[in-house]
Amino acid sequence: MLTRQRPDRRDVPRPPMLRRVLAAVLFVAVCWGALLATMPAPQGNPVLRSTSPGNSENVKSPDEVLLRFDRPVPAGLATVRIISPPGDQVVFTRPYNPAGHDDTVAVAMPPVRYGGTYTVAWALPSDRLEQVAGAFTFDVEMPSTPVGVPEIAAEHDPWVTGAHVAARVAALGAMSLLIGAAVFVAALQPGAARSRSVRRVLIWSGIGTALATMGTLVTFGPYAAWVPLGDSFDPALFWAAVESPTGHGMLGRLALLVPVLAGVVRLLEASPAETRRARLTRGVAALGGGAALAATWPLARTRPIGTPTPLEAAVDTATLTAAAVGITSVLLLGRVVPSSHREPESVVPRRLIPVLAGCSAVLVGTGGYRVWQAVRDGEPAWLAIGLVALAVLLVVVSVVLRVRLRRQRALAVESVERGSAEIRTLRTMAGVGIGVAAVLVGATSALVLAQAPDTAHARNDSPTPASIRQQPGPFRLAYDTGKPGGQGSIDLALIPAEENGRIRLDTHITVLDEAGRPTDAVRVAGLLAREKGASAPLALRSGGGPGHAVGAASLPEPGKWAVVLNVRTPDGGAQTVAQPLDVH
């Protein structure tokens, strides 16, 4: 009986070099394509532009309270509290987005309602995960004296914060280990793929990255919504987190892990690369895919518009990639396994020396950029100092490796003694690597704990302006042109800001028909006028939603101004309404 024997791994025919290069290019392109296709776009800060009932409006008993914002908002991350005229809090459930209105947050009114003044307080996370909040009132049947403003938690629960920070740090550590181990096996020691311990490092770091990313997603909702631990298990928080930019970023990282882990499996199952060109090709592929995964560090999060800049994103990606490759390569030196063609054990340290030098150069460059950035912004440069210190440690490791290798060649001792000396050297280097890794993880944990976890690259962004963090209720202006269908109201939201020494008023106008529904049928033009005749133009443009217009006016000086709006209805009716302002 004839049987076919499975050929030895070294006898399996290898693909031509061109095919390997094309496969590496395709792998890197797929990874970066997945990254660019799934990373969230910056959203900016939400601005309350309209409410129903309107601010200070007298209405009959409403069934729900609506808050319309200038952009889509995940209602599950919002908090809305209402105090009734007797002084009782009457809303305890999480808000929701009405069907087809992702820019609107709604809460249902209680079945039993009282006549008088209701006070509504709301809060949402900003693009820096600070709290954006505001309050307004409305009257049911008759006004009464408000008894106070509902309280909304303004501090994070320490248990929720600890869980979220731990998940982020675990994701960063597992991701770094995965990137570094893949580059080590692909470019420095292909034979290490046969080591059970190295295979475990690759497999479990990939699994750990996925699990920690899921943990970050699960804990983000309770953290961003500022809820206590007891309320953090509400499923609405999870689905709101999924709909948020950070949720999109975490799902994008999970999607990116699919081609990355497929590449890792292929690397472990393929024959070890036995030529310098093959190792270089695989190393470039592993480095390109790892860099795409590292780029999720600064991009997969809720972030302000315009951040990070392309340069900042490149610096953050290069920092994480260089640190991951340098530290993990030193850690894996103690797990070196001879390759299929029995190359000397000293070959791997020789290959590692220029890699460590390159990682050190990258860390010095990114650290120098951070120093310049910190000096420019007048901020502490702890992260920059840590990067430079890590670069110095990697340089020390590479120098020690080079000195040991030269000494061994000079002594020309027996091969057994040389092997024992090399093993001791590798163990020493691994110990140094463990110390370096501990320093990096400790520094990263301290930076994340000291700053808001949304700041992925540990950079101090400017705080959210006070005019955004504390928003007054929109002004409700009624109009009546005197013709049928010429009645309605306008919600006017004003956000002051300072620009080049002048006061800028960011304006949001929402036009409502007689039934209180946003409408595009009514045209509005406006300007800012002063008592003594001075005026400032207010150019309005579409805000993207029904009846929504946005604009900005630059005021030369503070004082008493008025927003003057000229309203024109489809039947030719017109009326001018005004809202006085005292601009400080």
Secondary structure, 3 states (H helix, E strand, C coil): CCCCCCCCHHHCCCCCHHHHHHHHHHHHHHHHHHHHHHCCCCCCCCCEEEEECCCCCEECCCCEEEEEECCCCCHHHCEEEEECCCCCECCCCCCECCCCCCCEEEEECCCCCCCEEEEEEEEEECCCCCEEEEEEEEEECCCCCCCCCCCCCCCCCHHHHHHHHHHHHHHHHHHHHHHHHHHHHHHHCHHHHHCHHHHHHHHHHHHHHHHHHHHHHHHHHHHHCCCCHHHCCCHHHHHHHHHCHHHHHHHHHHHHHHHHHHHHHHHHHCCCCCCHHHHHHHHHHHHHHHHHHHCHHHHCCCCCCCCCCHHHHHHHHHHHHHHHHHHHHHHHHHHCCCCCCCCCCCHHHHHHHHHHHHHHHHHHHHHHHHHHHHHHHCCCCHHHHHHHHHHHHHHHHHHHHHHHHHHHHHHCCCHHHHHHHHHHHHHHHHHHHHHHHHHHHHHHHHHHHHCCCCCCCCCCCCCCCHHHHEEECCEEEEEECCCCCCEEEEEEEEEEEEECCEEEEEEEEEEECCCCCECCCCEEEEEEEECCCCEEEEEEEECCCCCEEEEEEEECCCEEEEEEEEEECCCCCEEEEEEEEEEC
